[in-house]
Amino acid sequence: MKKNIILFSTLLIIGSSCELLNEVSKVVQTPVATNASNPLSNDEVIAGLKEALSIGIKNSVNLTSATDGFLKNTEIMLPFPPDAIKVKEKAMALGLSGQVEKFETTLNRAAEEATKEAIPIFIDAIKNMTVQDGFAILKGGNGSASQFLKNQTSAKLVSAFAPKVKEATSKVKLTEYWNPIITKYNALTLGNKLDPDLNAYITQKAIDGLFIMVAKEEDKIRLDPVARVSDILIKVFGSLK
């Protein structure tokens, strides 16, 4: 009888130990902040990143291509070209502040006009984007997807965007406001004459400004559940804790 009690107690202890080990095993094997029954695939992560960028680009272009989209946005407004800041100082000293203001306004009008053509260029860049490590970009923090896209596509975007900027500067008659300023400056300067490439300047600043806005839109989706307007966005960005 005594042997039976000992045997029963031993089996009970072994059984309890096995149950405890099973519970520990479950905790160890379950990833933190991951839906184990419906895990994210790499394809889903990439699809979510592309959709977030597509939404960000459309919203950003709509904002920046509107009148004052650049001019009244202190984050992206195009200032007087830094390479020609001496021109601005001299022009202001000569009483040409009105011309300087008109020129700066027209710089931004050119950027606003050019971005109207940007959506197909950026969307094509997104479609051709290959993300080798989607999870790393997803978990890389605010603006990670936008920065990745910028790194991968900037050179192509400059080539594609430049003709649009040239058309825009012609449409808003930028040189009409620039020529009197630069001509006056060069006539009074003994050193090197200045005439910066305004099209190149606007092209780069317009692209930089767009990406600033795209990153802001991406961050909204990352941080605000209300901004996740599709199932894939809810699943992908909802996985972030």
Residue pairs with C-beta under 8 A, 6 or more apart in sequence:
30 36
32 241
33 239
33 240
33 241
34 40
34 239
35 239
38 235
40 135
40 235
40 236
40 239
42 134
42 135
44 232
44 235
44 236
45 131
45 134
45 135
45 137
45 138
45 236
46 131
46 134
47 232
47 236
48 138
48 232
48 233
48 235
48 236
48 237
49 131
49 134
49 137
49 138
49 145
49 236
50 126
50 127
50 129
51 230
51 232
51 233
52 145
52 217
52 218
52 221
52 233
52 236
52 237
53 126
53 145
53 146
53 149
53 214
53 218
54 123
54 126
55 217
55 221
55 229
56 146
56 213
56 214
56 215
56 216
56 217
56 218
56 221
57 118
57 119
57 122
57 123
57 126
57 210
57 214
57 217
58 119
59 213
59 217
60 210
60 213
60 214
60 216
60 217
61 115
61 116
61 118
61 119
61 122
61 210
63 69
63 73
63 213
64 70
64 73
64 76
64 111
64 112
64 115
64 206
64 209
64 210
64 213
65 112
65 113
65 115
65 116
65 118
66 112
67 112
68 108
68 112
69 112
69 115
70 76
70 77
70 78
70 108
70 111
70 112
70 206
70 209
71 77
71 105
71 108
71 109
71 112
73 209
75 209
75 212
75 213
76 205
76 208
76 209
76 210
76 212
76 213
77 108
78 104
78 107
78 108
78 111
78 201
78 202
78 205
78 206
78 209
79 104
80 87
80 88
80 100
80 103
80 104
80 107
81 196
81 198
81 201
83 194
83 196
83 201
84 182
84 194
84 196
86 185
86 194
87 181
87 182
87 185
87 194
88 100
88 181
90 184
90 185
90 188
90 189
91 97
91 99
91 100
91 181
91 184
91 185
92 100
94 184
94 188
96 180
96 181
96 184
99 177
99 180
99 181
100 181
102 177
103 174
103 177
103 178
103 181
106 172
106 173
106 174
106 177
107 174
107 198
107 202
109 168
109 172
110 165
110 168
110 169
110 171
110 172
110 174
110 202
111 165
111 168
111 202
111 205
111 206
111 209
113 167
113 168
113 171
113 172
114 161
114 164
114 165
114 167
114 168
114 202
114 203
114 206
115 206
115 210
117 164
118 161
118 164
118 210
121 157
121 160
121 161
122 153
122 157
122 210
125 149
125 152
125 153
125 156
125 157
126 149
129 149
129 152
129 153
131 137
131 148
137 144
137 145
137 148
138 144
138 145
138 236
138 237
138 239
138 240
139 240
142 215
142 218
142 219
142 222
142 223
143 215
143 218
143 219
145 218
146 211
146 214
146 215
146 218
147 215
149 211
149 214
150 211
154 207
157 207
158 203
158 204
158 207
161 203
161 206
161 207
162 199
162 200
162 203
165 199
165 202
165 203
165 206
166 199
168 202
169 175
169 198
169 199
169 202
174 198
175 198
178 198
182 194
182 195
185 194
186 193
186 194
186 195
220 227
221 227
221 228
221 233
221 237
222 237
222 240
225 234
225 238
227 233
228 234
228 237
228 238
